[in-house]
């Protein structure tokens, strides 16, 4: 038993087995490399376009409008009460919206991307789905999940604050267009939300001002209202409200998938491993016969 173990672990014997079957190793590696290279040529190419943005700089109260501007004057008291007036909350909200299913769903709807995402199931001439069964047709929910899982990705650098949005698709022009379009949609969506909040705040302050009986309180309300109006005006005039583009996406010239060098390397490894297993099993079988 010990001799068998020593024989199995003997490096010299192992090298002799491989040398005796060197042509098997060579042929297996060549075949597997050729097969993997062929597969890499047959697979559909995909291109990745990336855009890099940062959260647009603004003062601490900008995310809260005029009410936040007044509250920021009492930052020490607010911190004791456990209320944060920093812009971290707004930044987290912006990033969450950019990566949300809601934004992806709206982008797919606005650009009518269902036939594009599921082009193999779409009849371009007839302008309809190939399947007549509604259960086999892609839905907006499936498209949104597919888009978020396989098409769009977001990475945030916590140190620099740089946010990288990548879109991987079979057409490089579309990949770049979608990457830039998602940033534009996020900016317009967050701007609209901010303006709606300002409008509600202003209406609320108008009601409070009418009901206030003390002149000092009324003046304070008007001061907050003025700040709210100024905040809304700045938001309305900001083209890049939430995200400022550092590097816009451009159509890539080289595919990101498949990586042919990686395929060839993997093929050579697989070929060598398969041939090595075959030689070892053959050697063991011959030894058992003897």
N, C-alpha and C positions, 0 to 999 in steps of 0.2 A: 504493500500500500504506500509506504514511504517513497519507494522507488518511483511509483506512478506519479506521486505528487511532485517529486523532484523533476521528473521528466516533463510534466506539464509546465512547470515554472522555469525550466531551463531556457535561458535566452538564446544560447547557441543553437539548440535544437529548433527553436522557433524560427530563427533566421534561416536555418537550413531548409525548413519546410517552405518558407516564403521564396527562398532562392530557387528551390526545385520547381515551384509553381509560379515563377516570375512572369511567364507569358500569360498565365491566367489572370494575374493581377493587372498586367498591362492592358489586356483586352477588355477586362471588366471596367477599368477606369475609363478607357477610350469610349466604350459603348455608353456608359452612364453620363460621361461628359457630353457626348454628342446628343443623347436623348434630352438632357437638361437644357442644352443650348437650343435644341429644336423647340422644346416646350416654351422657352423664354421668347422665341420669335413668334410663336403661335398665339401666346396670351395677348389679350387686349392691352394696349399701352394706356397708362394713366399719368396725368401731369398734375403737379402740385403747385398752386400759386399761393403766395403768402403776402399778407399785408400786416404791417406793424403800426400800432397806435399806442397812445398814452391817454389816460383820462385827462380831459381838458382842465387846466388849472383854473381855480376860482377860489373866492374867499370862503371862509368857514361857514358863513351863513347863506351862501348862494343856493345850496340845496334846499334850504328852508324858506327862501324868499324873504319878504319883509318881516314876517313874524320872527324868523331866525335872526335877522339883523338886530331886532330889538333885544331878543333873548341873549345874543352874543355879548351884550353889554354887562350881563350878569353871569359871566362864565364861571366865576368861583362858586357862586351859590348853586349854579346848575350842576357843577361837578360834585358838590356835596350831596346833592339830591340824586346823584347817579345818572344824570342826563348828559350825554356826550354831544358836544357841538362841533366836533371836528368833521372834516370832509370824508372820513373813512367810511361812514355809512353810505354816503352818496356814491363813492367809488365802488363799494361792494354791490350796491344796487345796479349800477351801470354794467359792471362785469356780468352780474347774474342775468340781466336782461339780454346781453349780447349772446350768452350761451343758452338761453331759454328755448324751450320747445315752442312757446308762443311766437317768438320772433321768427324762428325757422318756418313755422306754419304760415305765418303771414307772408314771408318771402316767397314760399312756394306758390301760395295762392295768387299773389300779385303778379308773378311772372309766369303763371300757368306752366309749372315745371313738371306736373305729373307725367305727361307724355314724354318729356325729355329724360326724366329719371328712370322711367320704365319704357325705354324706347323699343326694347325687344318685344314688348306686349302691345305696341301701338301700331296701327295701320295708318301710315302717313297719307296714302292715296285716298282712303275712305274716311280719314279723320275720325277714327273710332278704334275701340279696343278690339283686339283679335278674338278674345273670348266673349261669348254671348252670356256666359254665366256671371252675374253680378258678384258672386262670392269669389271668383277668380281674378277680378279686376283690382288693381291697387287702389287703396284709399288714402285720404289725406293723412290719416294717423300713421299708416305704414310708411308713407313717403317721408313724413317728419322724422320718424324713428330711423329710417335708412339714411336720411340726410345727416342727422346728428351723429350717427354711429360710424358711417363709412365715408361721408363726403366732407363734412366740415369738422374742424378741430380747433380748439382754443388753448393756448398756453400762456400763462402769466408769470413773468419774472418778478418775484417778490422783492428783489433787491433794487432793480432799476425801475420797476413799475411798467416795463414794456410788455404789451399784450400782443401776441402773435396769433393771428387768425389765418388758418390754412384751409384751402379748398382743393380736394383731389378729384379730378374728373378726366374723362377720356378726350375732351377737347380743351386745349390750353387756353384758348381765348375765353371760353365760357368759365373756366376755373378762375381766371383773373377778374372777369366781370362779376361773378358771384361774390368773390371775396370783398371787392370794393363795394358792391351793392349791399352786402350785409351791414357794413359799417355805416353807410348812408341811411339805411332803414333804421338802424339802432339810434342814430342821432336824431332823425326826424320823429321817431316814436317817443323818445325821452323828452325831446323839446315840446312836443304836443302835450305830454303828461304834465310837464312843468307849467306850461301856460294855462292848462285847465285848473291846476292847483292854485295858481295866482288869481285866476278869475273867481274861484270859490272864496279864496281868502279876502279878496277885495269886496265882494258882495257881503260877506260876513262882517267885515269891518265897517262897511257903510251902515248896516243895521245897528251895530253896536254904537256907532257915533251918533245916530239919531236918538238912541235911547239914553245916552249919557247925559246926566244933569250937571255934572261938575265940569267946569271949563278946562281945568288942567287934565282931566281924564280924556276929554274930547280932543284936546290938542295932541295928547300922546297917541291916540288912535289915528288921528290924521297923519302923524309923523310915520307911524308904521305903514299906513296905507300908501304914503308917498314912496317909502322904501320898497314896498311890494310892487308898485307900478314901475319903478325904475328897474327892479329885478326882472320883471316880465319883459320890459323893453329890451334889456340886454340879452335875454334868452331868445327873443324873437329875432334879433339881429345877428345872433351867432350861427354861422353856417355849420360849424362843427361843435355842436352844443356839448355833447358828452365825451366824444372821442376825437382827439386830434391826430391826424395821420402823419406818421413819421416816414414810412416807406409804403407807397401805394403798390398794390399787386400789379404785376405785368405778366403777360403770357409767357410761360416757360418754354424753352426750345428743346430741352432734354426731358425725357419721361422719368418719373420717380418710380415707376413700376412697369415692367419687371426689371430688376437689377441683374443684368446678364452675367456680370462677373460673379455675383453672389450665387447665381444658379449654377454656373460652371464649377465654382469651388465646392458647392454642396454636392454636385454630381460626382466630382472626383472623390470626395470623402465617402459617399454612399457606395461607389464602385469598389473602392479599396476595402471597405468594411465587409461588403458582401463576398468579395473574392477571398478575403482572409478567413472568414467563417467557413467558406466552402473548403479551403485548403486544410484548415484545422480539423473539420469533420471528416474529411477524406483520410487524413493522417490517422485520426483516432480509429476510424473503421478498419484501416489496414492493420493497425496495431492489434485490434481486437481479433482479427482473423488469424493473425500469427500466434 
